[in-house]
């Protein structure tokens, strides 16, 4: 089980009231919400191994160099003066180091890689795995990793992690008309304003799926745009040609890396905390209460 950790703690932050606080009054709603999320996932799915995948670099320079608008609207430059700092709610940022400390003390594997996003860590671990893989994320970008032959599916939170939409190949095709390999091409064509990806003007999700079904992949669509006797409409041909510069670089930006160098780590789900003493101190300092206990009970079970 691979967790898109930031996606989950953002959901926890907005799903758990900020009135959930440590003894000193510091909000810990994201911390406790995430612990409850993981406890529920462990209890419901009983994975043999679990990794909290992290964004060591949420806006990698190599992606920005290819598409400068990539996640540009999320940059908090006007607030902090740091152009590559992601704007997060004031009371969420301080909770992230606490989350990391608690996960480490519990003994849950936590992996990131300099210059890469959590998506790339997930893609690499999924590619390496010999067994079935469940990816837990609220980010549709990871639908491109779905692979029935290798048993890779996405568990997409609808409302918390107790209500998960399970996306395998059939579910993905039913919703988007593509398979996992085709989803990245669909995302390139459609674009994604939340990631600063413009897409091809006038080609939305349904049109992109139709073109992919007809021509196979992005390269096939571009070949059709260059073929004056293809079935593309004149407007589609024009729009695809106008977007040639974007289409040259967007696939590398959108496609999840699958060959990231990662540190060695024990990914096995721990039965008992790695650092019981340190965890007890964190629990007292931050008032983790029942949330931590529910996670430890799920792990012990």
N, C-alpha and C positions, 0 to 999 in steps of 0.2 A: 504494500500500500504506500503510494507516494502522495504526500500532502503538498499542495500549493499553499504554503504556510501563510504568506501575506494575504492571499485571497480569503483564507479562513479567518484570520484575526481581524481583518476589516469587517467581515460579516458579523463576527462576534461583537466587535466594538459598537456597531450600529444596531445589533439585535438585543444586547444586554444593557439595561439602564445604567447611566453614568453614576447613579446613586450607589452602585456596588463599589465600595471603597475599602482601602486598607485602613488599619487602625489610626493612622495619622491623617486620614482624609483623602489620600491620593486615590484617584480612580483606578480600579483594576478590572473594569468590566471586560476588556479585551482579553486579559490574562485568564480570568476565570471562565469566560465564554469559550475560549479556545480549549482549555483543559476539559471542559464538558463535551465539546465537539469530539475531541480525540477519544475520550472515554466511551462515548456513544459508538464511534466508529469501531473501536476495538471490540466492544461488547457485541455489536451487531454482525461484524464481518470476520472476526477472529483471524486477522492476518498473521502470517509467520514472521514477517519482517515489516517494518514501518520506517519511513524516512520523512522528516520534516525538511522539505527542500526550501532553500532561502534565496532571496535576491541579494547576491554579493554586489551586483551592479544592476539597478533596476532600469537603467537607460544606457546600455553599452555604447561606447564611443563608436565602435565599428558599425553599429546599426545607424547611429545618428549621422555618420559620415555618408552613408548611402542615401538616407532620407532624413534631412535635417528637421523635418516636422515631427519625427518620431517621438511621441510622448511629450512634445514641447509644451503643450498646454498645462502639463502637470508640474512644470518646473516652478519653484517658489523663489525665483531670483529677486522679484520685487520686495520680498519679505526678508530674505536672508542674505542676499548678495552672492549666494552660491548657486551658479547656474545649473548644477546637476543635482540639486537637492529636491527630492520629491515633496510636494506639499501634502502634509498629513494633518489631521485634526490635532489641535494643541495638546489634547489629553491622551492621544493615542501614541505619539512618538515616544514618550518616556516609558510606556509599557512594553515596548519591543525588547529592550535589554532584559527586562524581568522575564519575559517569555523565554528568551534564549537561556537564561540562567536556570529556570525551572526545568526546561526540557533536558538540559545537560545533567542536572542533578538527578532527574528521574532515570536517565540513561537511554532516552530516545535519540536515535541517530539524527543529526542535524547537519546538512551538507549545503554548501554554496561553493561557487568558483569565481575567482576574480575575473571581471570582464564579461560575466554571463548572468542571465536572469534565472530565476527558479525554473522557468519553463525549460531551459536548456539542461539544467540538472535532471529534471524529470525525464526529458527526452533521452538523455544518455543512460540513465538507470533503466528505463523501460527497454531500450535497445539491448542492454547487456543481460537482462533477466532471461532465465531459461524457463520460468514458470509464469502463470497468470499474473497480471498486474492490474490493480485498481488505482486509478489516478483520481484524487479528490480535489476538485477545483470548481470555482465559479467563473473561470475564464474559458471562453469558447475556443480560444486559440489552440488549446490542447486537444481539441477534437481531431486534429490531424494525426494524432498518435494512435487512434483507435485501429485495432488490427485483430480481427476475429481469429485468424490463423495462429497468432501468437498469444491470444487470450488477453489483449490489452483493451481495457474499456475505461470509460470516464464515469465517475459518480458525481453528478452535478447537483449541488444543493438548491432545492426549490424554496424550502423554508427551514432554515437550520440544517443539520445533518441527519435529523430524524426523518426528513422527507427528501429523498435523493432520487433524481431522475437518472436511470441507468442507461448510458449510451454505449451500445455495442454497434456493430456494423449495420444491422437491420434498423435500429432506432435512428442512427445517423442518416441513413439513406431515406427513411420515411420522412424525416424533418427537413433535410436539406437537398436530397437528391444526389448526394455524392458519397463516396467512401472516404475512409480516413486519409488516404493519399491525395484525394481530390479536394479535401477541405481547405488545404493551404492555398491551392489555386483559386478556389472560390473566394477565400478571404482577400487575396490579392486583388481580384477583380472588383469585389464589392467594396473594399476599403473598410476602415473602422475609425470613425471620428474619435473614439475614446483612446486610441493609440496614435492618433495623428497620421493615419494612412488615408490618403485621398481616394484611392480606388480609381476606376475608370469612369469618367463622367457619363452618366446616363445608363450605366450597367449596374443594376441592383442584384439582390440575392437570387431572385427567380430567373432572371435573364442569364446570370452567370452559370447557374446550375444547368439551364437548357443548353447553353453553348458548350459546357463541359461534357454533357451527355452526347452531344453531336460530334464534337471534335476530339474528345478523349482527355486532353490536358491543356494547360496554358500554351505550350509550344504549338499544339495543334490549332488552337484558336488564332494565334499570331500568324501561323502559316496561312490560315484561311483568310486573314485580313490582307495578306500580300497577294492572294490569288484572286484575280478579277472575276473569275467564274464561280467562286464559292457561293454558298447560300446565305452568307451574311447580308444584312440589309446595308444600303449605302451609308446610313447613319451609324450603324455599328462599326463598319469598316473605318469610317472617318475617326470615330472616337478612339478606337483601338490604335490607330496610327498616331493620333495626337498624343496618346499616353505612352508612346514607345519608350521614352526615357525612364519613366516611372516603372514600366514593366520590365526593363532591363535589370533593375536593382531590387525591386520589391520582393521577389521570391526569396532572396537571401535574408532579407529582414524578417519576413513573415515565418519562414520555415524554422522550426525548432531545431537547435543543434543536437546532434546525437553522438558526438565524439569528444565531449568535454573531459579534460583531465581532472579527476576527482581524487581527494585524499582517501586513503584506506579508512574504513570504518566498519564497526560491527553493527549490522543492520537488524540483527535479531531483536524481536520484541522482548524487553526485559521483564522478568517476573517480579523482581524486587528493585528498589531504587539503587542506582549506582553510588550515590552519595547521600545516604540516609540522614546524616547529621546536617550536611549543608542544606538538604531539602527541608528539614524541620525548621531551620533558621529562616529560610525563605518563606515557608508557610506562615510562620509567626509574624515576620516583618510585614508581609503583604496581605495577611488575612485571607489565605487561599481556601481555608475551611473545607466545606463539603465538595467543592469542585475538584480539589486535589485528591481528596479521599476517594471520590468516585473513580478517578483515573487509576489510582493505585489498586483499587478493588477490581477494576476491569482487567488490569494487567496481571494481577495475581490469579485471576480466574482462568 
